[in-house]
Amino acid sequence: MTEPLAAAAAPGPGDPRRDHGLHLLREMIRIRRFEEECAELYSSTKIRGFVHLYIGEEAVAVGVMQALTPDDAIVATYREHGHALARGVGAEPLMAEMFGKVEGCSRGRGGSMHIFDTATRFYGGNAIVGGGLPLAVGLALADHLQGRSRVTACFFGEGAVAEGEFHETMNLAALWRLPVLFCCENNLYAMGTALARSESETDLALKASSYEMPAWSVDGMDVLAVEQAAMRAAEAVRAGGGPHFLELRTYRFRAHSMYDPDRYRDKTEIEAWKQRDPVSHLAELLRAEGLVDPHDLDMIEADVAEEIRRAVAFAESGTLEPLEDLTRFVCSERPADG
């Protein structure tokens, strides 16, 4: 149960509680509408390849980003559109990347699963399950050796916990006391496999704590709970407390990917989780505390709709990479003679 945003007195103009609540709500709605638009564009073949939507998990990315500074680094998984938006990657270059256009944040070469943006220190997007974990340790090791007060936040799904590199990464991060905030987005299904069918220990925070690092579970459907936990963990990491681990218990409302028929989940389970929609949950809390009214929500929706419209127009008017540039940035080693 999170603390109420409002105090006894009615909020006035510029009230920080109202402003912050509206910011969190706006960010989650931006992600939700962006993802819904991507689903439509994919169905009309304007976006191609693999697409993994973040709908239902918005509170995780938005909550964690509140605890990070511009100097911190982010390493994400292949379900990373929401992380990128919450971090500050613009909707226009992000959508252009989805379209495979040169104007995209990765020049159209990364697509949905490899979003990358140096300006915001967003180091992927990684299509390999658990592939971002050792990268995060590398970034954190560099900061540690250089004496920089930075945090590397690493997002990954619970499926990555079954990978060998998870255990190697946990061990090295703890052994070297590296400044990493591990954010495990546990949505219960690694692709189509339920957690209990792949892991003998389903308490992932307990598993992480076996590496002698602070770890705890968080309601990943409550953006305020996520923010509070991330603030606590990031502050400890930044102060030299070594790596911390958050198990963010969340749920994706859509299938694993746009190709997934989603036959492994019971429909009643999906509907039950939708009753805990993080966007609706925060909107209802803000209304109950007298911090927002229907006009505020209408304004957010209108602003976000216009932002998404501009992003799609920007992507559609973008340019495809010329054929003669396809080998640019591609390196190969010539075999030795003989």
N, C-alpha and C positions, 0 to 999 in steps of 0.2 A: 504494500500500500504506500503510495507516494505522498509526500507532504502536499497540502493544497497550495496552489500558486497565490491565492489571494489572502490578504490579512482581513481583520475585522472591518477596516474602513473600506469604503467603496473606491475602486481605482479611478484615478483621474487621467487626463491627457498626458501622454508620455510616461505613464506608469511602467517601470521596468519589468514588472511581472507580466503585464499585458503585452508589452513589446516582445519579450522573450517567448511567451506562449504563442503569439502570432508568428514569430520567426520559425519556431519548431513546426507549427502546423503548416505554414507555407512550404517549408522544405519537404515535408512528407507528401503534400499534395502535388508539388512539382514532380517528384519521383513517380508518384502513382499515375499522373496524367501522361508523363513522358513514356512510361512503360506501356500504358494502354495504347498510346499512339503507335509505338513500335510494333505492337501486336497487329494493329490494323495494316500498317505499312508492310509488314512481313507477309500477311495474307494476300496483299495485292502485288507481291514480288518486288516491291521497291527496295526492301531490305532482304538480303539473301544470306546464306550460310546458316550457322547455328546461332540461336538467340535464346538466352536464359533470362527470364523476367524476374524482377525483384518484388513484385506485388505481394504485399502482406508482411514483408520484412523491413519496411521503411524506417521503423523506429530504431533499428540497430545502427544503420549508417548515420542517420541524423543525430541520434543521441551521442554516439562515440565522437563524432566530429566536433562537438562542442568542447571536448576536453583537449583538443589538439591546437597547436599554434602553427602559423605558416611555415616555420622552420622544421616542423616534424615531417616525417615521411609516412606514406601509406602504401602498403602492398595489398592488393586485393585478389579475389578469385575471379572465375569467369562470369559470375553473376554480379558484375561490378558497375552497371550503369548508375545505380543509386548511390554508390560510394563516390563515383566521379562527380555527379551533380552536387551532392552534399559537400564535397571538398572544394567546389568552386570552379570545376571545369564547365565552361559555358555550354548551354544547351545547343547553340548553333554548331560549334566545332564537334560536339559530341554526336549530334544527329548526322552531320556530314560524314563522320567516321563510320556510322552505321550504314550509310549509303555507299561507302567505299570511295569517297571523293577526296581529292588532294587537299581540299580545305579542312579535312578532318584533323583532329588533334594528333593522329598518328599517320597523317598523309594518306589515309584510306587503306593503309597496309595492315592495320591491326583488326579492324572490324569490331564486332560485338565483344569478343572475348579477350581482346588485347588493347584495351584503352590505356593510353600512356600520355602523361602531360608533365613535362619538366617544370613548368611555371608554378604548378601547385604541388610539386614533389609527389606526384601520383605515379608510382612505379609499377603500373600494371594492376590489373588484367593479366591472368595467367590461365591458359587452357588446360594445363596439367594439374590434376588433383593433388593438392599439397605442394605444388611447384613453387609457390611464393614463400613458403616457410624458410628455406635456406637463404633466399634472397634477403628476407627481412633480417636474418641474423648477420648477413654480410654488411648491410647498411648500418645496423646497430653497432657492429664491431668497429667499423670505420669511425663512427661518432665517438665511441668509447676510447679508441686509441688517440683521437684528436682532441679529446677533452671537451667535446661540444655537448651542451645541455639540450639534447634532443630526444624525442621518443619516436620509435618506429612502430606504427600500428599495423598489425598483420591480420587481415580478415581471411577466414577459410571456413569451409563447411565441416560438419561432423564426419563426413566421409573421409576427410584427410587424416583423421585420427587413426585410421587403420593402415596408413602408409608408413613405411619405414622412416622416411625423412621427417615425419612428425616427431618420432622419438629421438632421432639424431639431433634435431633442432632444439627440442626441449632440453636435452642433456647439455648441449653446448651453451645455450643461452643462460641456463642456471649455473653451469660450471664457471663461466666467465662473467656472470652477473651483468649481462648486457641489457641495455635500455629498450626492451621490446614489450609492447602491449599486445598479447595474443588475444584475438577476438574470434572465438569459435561460434559461428552462426549455426546452431543446432536446429535444423528444421525437420528433424526426425527421419528423413529419407535421403540417403545418398543415392542419387538418381532414383532407382525404383526399389531400393532395399531398405527395409525398416531397420532402425538402429539396433534393436534387440536381436536381429538376425545376423548382425555382423560384428557386434561388440559384446564380449562377455561382461564387461563393466560399462554400464550405460550412464553412470554419473561421470561426465567428462571432466568436471572440475576436480573431482576426487582423483581421477587418473592423472591430471596435470600436476596436482599437488604432490604426487609421488616423486616428482623431480625437484622437490624442495623449493617450490615457488608458490607465492600466495595465489590462490585460485578460488573463485566462487561463481555460483550460478545466478543469473539475472533474468527477470521477466522481459524477454525481448520484444513483447508486444506493447510495452509501456515505455514510451520515449523518455519520460522523466526518470524512471528507474534506471534505464540504460545510461542516461546522462550522469546521474548521480554516481553510479558504479564506475563509469569511465573516468570521471573527474577524480575520484578517490584513487583509482589504479594508476592513472597517468601521473598524478602528483607524486605518488610513491616511486614510480619508475624514474621520473625526472630528478628526484632527490637522491638517486643512487641506490634505490632499494632493489635493483635487479628486475628481472622479468616478472610480469604479472599475467594472469590468465583469466579471461572472462568467458564463461559458457552462457551465451545469449540464446535462450530458449524461444524460438520463433517458429514460423510456419509460412510456407509459400502457398498462396491461394491458387496459383496456376500450376500447370504441369512442370516437370523438371526443365524441359525445353519445348520449343514450338513443335518438335517432332514427336514428343512423348504423348501416347494415348492416355496415360494416367489411369491405368486399370488396377493398380496395386493399392490404392487408397479407397477407403469406404467413403461414400458421398456424405454420410451423416457426420463423419469426422471432419471433413472439409468445412461443412456448414457450421459445425460447432466452433471451429477456430475462427471463422469469419465473424462470429458474434463478438470476438475480441479484437476486431479490426483496430490497429493502432491509430489510424487517422480519425475514425469515429470516436474512439476512446478519448483522445485528447480534445477533440472539438466539444464533446459532451462535458468534459471536466471544465474547460474554459467557460462554457455557458453557465454551468452550475455555480462557478465562482464569480460570475458577473463580469468576466474579463472580455468577452466578445458577445456580439449580437449577430443575427442573421445577415445584416448588411456587411459586416466584416468578412464573413464567409463568402458571400457573393462577390465581394471585391477581390478576394484571393483567387477564387475560381476564374474570374474574368481576366485577371492579370496573368495567371498561369496559362490560360487558353491562348492568349495573345503571344506569350513567350514560345509556346509550342508551335503555334502557327508560323511565327518567324523562323523558328529552327528548321521546320520542314521546308519552307520556301528557300532558305539558305542552302540546305542540302540538295534540293532539287535543281537549283541553279548552279551548283558546283560543277567541277570538271573532273573527268576521269584521267588517271595518269596515262601519258602517252606510251605507246607500245615500246618506243625506243628507250624509255626510262625503267622498264621492268627489271633490268639487271642492276640498276642503281642500288647501292647499299648491300648488294649481295657479294659475299666474299667466298672464294674457293682456294684451296691449296693445290698447286700444281704438283703432280707426283714426281718424285725424283727420277732422274734419267737412269735407264738401265734396270 
